Amino acid sequence: MRTRAIAIFISIAAILLACDEEDQEQTRSYYMGFTPVPYESSVDAAAYTYRTLRENADIISHQFDNGVPWVEALAGENFNDEIINDWTFRKNQTTASQKIYISVNPFNSLHNGLASYRTADENLPLPAPWDSYTFNSDEVKTAYLNYCSRIIDFFNPDYFNMAMEANLLYVNKPTIWSSYVEFHQYIYTELKKKYPKLMVFCSISGAHLLKGLISNNDYVQQRLAALQLLEYSDLYSLSFYPCLTSLLGNPYPVNTFDDLFNISEKPLAIAETGYAAQSFSINTGAGRVTIEADADKQEKYIRDLLTACLKRKAVFVINFAVRDYDKLSEEMGSSANAKTNWRDTGIVDEKGIPRKAYTTWKEFLIRKYTP
C-alpha cells in the first residue's frame, strides 16, 4: 500500500513538473526593455527609437548619469529648464502600458568620487564648496535625497535605481568606501520611508563578482562589498557586459549565469546589459585590445540570458540599446571608449536592419507576462 502511494505521488509530481515547464515555455516573469538612446542626434532618430520601444518593450529605462543639480537640490530651487524639458519629453513618450524604470547616479564618470554638477550643461566641475564635500557630508545627503524625491515625484516610476554600478566605487577608490556606504544606507532608508511601495535599489557591476572576468580583481572582496550594498536594496540588480571583460569576446563559461545569479537570494533584475554584434577595439592599461564579437555571439548571449532569467524568475531585463548608434558616436567623438563600448549592442544594426538577436528578443517578448 505504501509503495503504491509513493508511486502515485511521484507520478503526480512528474505531471506538475511537466506542466510547470510547459507553462514556463509560454510565459515570462520579467519585463523586457531598453534605454531610449537614439542612433543619432535628430528628431527622426528620437521618434524612431521611441516608436521601436513601443513595439519591442514593455518597460523603458531612463538613465540620468550626467551630473546632479546639487546647488538647486539643496536649496529647494527650481531645476534648469533643460533638465525639466528632458524629463517632460521622456515622460510624454512613454505609453500608459509601459513600466518606467529610472536610474540616477551620485558618482562621477570615473566612479571615483561625487557626481559632477548639472545645470543647462552636463557634467560640469563641482563648484566650491561642493568640490570638498564627501559622500557622507550632510549637504550631499540632503541634496541627493531631494534630487531623488523630485525625480520620483515627476515620473512616478515603478522601479528606482538610486546608484548605478555602485560597487565600482569600491574598485576605483576603496578609501572612500565607508563614506559612501553611510550615504547609501541613508538615501535608501529615507526613500523607503517616503515611498514605501516603490522598489528602490542600486545596480552592481556583475563582472567584478565572477572569477576570471576582470584582470587583477579580487572577486571575493567584490562580493563582500556588493553584499554590503544589498542590505539596503530591494533588488539584486546587475549591470553585465561579458564582452567588455578579460574574455575579449571569447565564450563565457557555461556556469556564468548560475554563478552570478546565485550570489544573492534577493529578487533579480538586469539593470542593463548587452553584447556587441561587431568587433571593436578599446584602450586599456595594457594597451589597445580588440573585442572579437559578431551577430551570432550576440544572439547566443541574448538567448542564454533570457533563458537564465526565466529560470531565476527575474523582475526585468534591460538591453542597453535597441539600435546601434554609430552616428551618435561620431557626433560625440568616437575616440573615447565610453562612446564605443556599447555602440554596437543594438538588436538592430546601424542601418536599421534587425539582427538575429532581434528575432530571439521577440520570441521571448511575445510570451505572456506572469510575475
N, C-alpha and C positions, 0 to 999 in steps of 0.2 A: 504493500500500500504506500509506504514511504517512498519507495523507488519510483512508483508511478507518479506520485505528487511532484517529486523533483523533476521528472521528465516533462510534466505539464508546465511547470514553472519555467524551465529552460526554453521550451517551445514558445511560450508567451513572451519571454524576454527577447528571444530572437525576432519575433514578429514586430515587437515595439521598436527594437533597434533598427530593423529594416525600414519601418515606417518613418522613423526619425531621419534616417539617411536619405530616404526618398523626399521627405519634406525639405531637408536642407538643400537638396539639389534644386528646389523650386523657389526657395526664399533666401533672403539675406538679412542679417541683423543690423547692418550698418548703412548709414547714408554714404553717398558717393559724390564727390565734388572736386572743384578746382579753385585756385585763386584766379581772379579776373585779369591777370597780366596780359596786356594786348601784344600783338605781334609787331606793332609799330605805333608811333605817337600820331594818331589820327582819329577823327570822329568815326570813320568807317571801321577802323580796327576795333575800337571800343564797342561799336554796335555789333560787329561780328562776334566778338568774344562773349558778350552777354547773351546774344541770341544762341550761340552754341552751348553756353552753360544752361540755358533754359531747356535745351533738348537733351543734354547729356549729364545733368547733375541735379540732385535733389538737396544739395547743401552748397553754399558759397562761402569760401574762406577769404575774409578781408584781413590783410596783414598791414599793420602800421608800425614799421620799424625804421622810420625816417626822422626820428627825433621827437622830443616831448616839449610842449609849451610850458616849461617849468615855471617861469615867472608868472604867467597868467593863471596857471592852475593853482598856484599857492595863494595868489591874491584874490581868487574868485572872479577874475576879469573875463570878458569875452575873448574867445579864441579868434585868431586871424580869419578873415573871410575865406582865404584859400583852404584852410582846414575844414571849415563848415561846408563849403561848396563841394569839396571832395566827398565828405561824408554823405551829403544830400544826394549827390549823383549816384553813389554806390547803393544807397538805400532805395532810391527810386527804380533802380534796375533789377532789384530782387523781387521775384514773384512771391505771392502770398503762400504758395505751396512749398517754397524752398526754405530750408533751415538756414539760419545765419550763425556763422562762426567768426568771432572777432579775436584777433591776436594783437597784442601791444607789446612793447619791449622797453624795459628800463636800462638796457645795455647799449653801448656804442657799437659801431660796426665791427670792431675788433673783439668784442666780447671781453674786454679787459677793464671796463670802467663804466661810469654813468653815461646814459644816453645823451646824445647831443641835443642842442636846442632847436626848436621848430617854431617858426612864425610863418610868414609868407613863403620863405625859403626853407628847404630841408637841410637837416644835418649841419647846423651852424655850430661854431665853437661855443662852449658854455661861457656865459658872461659871469663876471665876478658878482657875488661870492660863490656862485654855483660851481665854479671850477675847483673849489676847495672842499666841497661837501663830499661826504661818504654816503654809502647806501643807507646806513642807519642814522643819518642826520634827521632830526625831527622835520626839517623843512622838506627834505626829499621824500620822506614817508607821507607827509601830509599832501604834498603836491601830487605825488603819483596816485595816491588814493583818490584825490579829487578828479584827476585826469581819467582814471578808470571809471569812476562813477559817472562822469559826464558822457563818456562814450557808450557806456552801458545804457544809460537813460535815453540816449539818442537812437541807438539801433535796436534796443530790446532783444539782444541776441539769445540764442538757445545754448550756445557754448562760448566761454570766455577764457582765452589763454592770456594770463597776466604776465608771462615772461617766456619769451621764445628761446628754446635751446639753452635753458638756464644753466645746465651743468658745464657749458663751455667756459663760463667764468672760472670754474674750478680748474679747468685745463689751462687757461691763459694767464690767470693771476690768482693763484690759490691764497696769497697773503691777505686778500680782502674777502675771502670766502665767508668768514664768520660774520662780517658786517652785512654781507648780502643775505645770509640765512636769517638773521634777525629781521631784516627788511621784508623778506619773503613771507615769513610767518605773520608779520604784522598785516601786510596787504591782504593775504588770504583770509585771515581771521576777520578783519574789518569788512571785507567784501561779503563774506558769508553772513555776517550779522545783518548787513543791509539788503542782501539779495539771497535769502536762504534757499530758494528753489533753483537758483542759477548754478549750472555746472562751471565751477571755477578751478583752474588748474594751470600748470606750467607745461611746456614741452621739453623734451630731453633728446639730445643727440644720441641716437641708438648705437651708432658705430663704435663709440667710445666704451660701450658696455660689453663689447664682444672681444674675445681673444683673437689677436692677429689681424684685425681690420685697420688699426691705426698704428703707425710706427711710433716707437718709444712711448707707448701708452700703458699705464697701469690700470687694466680694466677692472681689477678688484677694487682699487680705491675709487675708481669712477662709479662703480655700482654702489659703493657706500655713500658717496656724495649724492647720487641720484635718489637713494632711499631717504636721505635727509629731506630732500625736496618733496618727495611723495607723501611725507607725513602731513603736508599741507597742500594737498592737491586732490581733487575729486576723481581725476583720471590718470592713468598711466599713458601719457600721450607722447608719441615718438616722432622724431624727425629722422628719416632714414634714406640715405642715398648711397647704396652699396658700390656704385661705380666710382664714387668720389672717396675711395679708400685705398689702402695699400694693395687691394686686389687689382686695381687698374683695369677694370673691365673683365677680368678673368672670372670664372664661375665661383659663386659664393658657396660655402659648404651646405650640404643638404639639410643640416640641422639648424641653419641660421635662424629661421623664424621661431622654432621651438625654444632655442636658447634665449633669444631676445624677448619673446613674449612672456616667458615664464619667470622673469626676474621679479615681477610684481603681480599680485593677485587682484589689483585694482582693475576696474573696467578699462579695457584697452581702446586707444584711439590712435590713428595715424595722422598726426598733426600736419605733416607734409612729407611727400616722398616723390620719387621719380627715378627714371633710368634713361640715360641718353640713348638715342637711336642712331647717333653718328659719332665717329671717333673725333676726339679733340685733344688739344694739348694745353697744359697749365703749368705755371711756375710754382715750384716748391722749394723748400730749403735745400733739397738735394739736386736742384737744377730743374730743367724743363722735362716733363714726362708726358707721355701720350696715353690717353684712356681709350682702349680698344672697345668700341661699342658699335652696335648695329640694331636694326629693327627686330631681328629675331631674339636677341638678348633682352631687348626691352619688352617684347611680348611675353617672353617666359617669366620675366620678373613680375609683370603685372598679374599674370595668371597665378603664379606662386603666392604672391602677396594676398590677392583677393581670396584665394582658396584657404590660406592660413588664417585669414581674418574671419572666415566663415566658421572655422573650427574653434577659434578663440571667442567668437561672438563679440566682435569689435563694435564700437559705437559709431565711428565714422572713419572714412578713408579719403584723404585729400591728395590727389596728384597735382604737383605744383602748377604745371602749365597745360592748357588744353591744346595750344598750338605753338610751334617753335617761334621764337621771337628774334630771328637773325637781324631783321631790320631795326628793331628796337635796340639791339645790342650795338649795332653800328652807330646809331644815333647817340648812344650813351658813351661810346668809346670802347671798342672791342678788345683793347689791350688788357683790361682788368679781368682777373679771374672771376670776380663776382658776376660779371656780365656774360661769361661763357659756361660756367659750371652747370647752369640749369637751362641754358638756351635751347638745347635740343631734346628736352624731356617731354615735349608735347606728344599727344597721341595722334595729332595731325601735324604734318610737316610744314615747312615754311611756305610752301606753295599752296597750302590748303588741302592737300591730299591726305585722306585718312590712312594711318599705318595699320599694321596687323594688330597692334595693341588697342586700336580703336574698336575693332570687332570684338576683341576679348572684353573690353570695358563694357560694351553694350550687352554682351552675353550675360554679365553679372547684373547690370543695371536693370534689365527687364524682369529680374526676379522680384517677386513680391516682397516688400519691406515688412519684416516681422521682428520687432525688438525682442 
